[in-house]
Amino acid sequence: QVQLVESGGGLVQPGGSLRLSCVASGFTFGYYAMRWYRQPPGKERELVAGISSFGGSTSYADYVKGRFTISRDNAKNTVYLQMNSLRPEDTAVYYCNAVQGSTNDYWGQGTQVTVSS
């Protein structure tokens, strides 16, 4: 069955870094665009970054540009989110999303990122 499993979250001090990973299985990973979303406490889920199916195109929300980098390794069925210069407002549950067209849309269970001193 389809699975997206995120890892790499945790507690980090402001200014620190984390790298999130999302391992996919149960579908043809290389044919899917991948996205990272996050949901801060008490707020709506928001798009953080996206990468095209073969990695040639990336996009970022304004609030993470220059600090976060999305990448993928299709041989490992894995998408990454490198997060640098973390701020308290980056605290959220981070979700991995796989999308193909308008009908195939899969989500992971999320990983908690907490930025606090």
Secondary structure as UniProt FT lines:
FT   STRAND          3..7
FT   STRAND          10..12
FT   TURN            14..15
FT   STRAND          18..25
FT   HELIX           29..31
FT   STRAND          33..39
FT   TURN            41..42
FT   STRAND          46..51
FT   TURN            53..54
FT   STRAND          58..60
FT   TURN            62..67
FT   STRAND          68..73
FT   TURN            74..77
FT   STRAND          78..83
FT   HELIX           88..90
FT   STRAND          92..100
FT   TURN            101..103
FT   STRAND          104..107
FT   STRAND          111..115
//
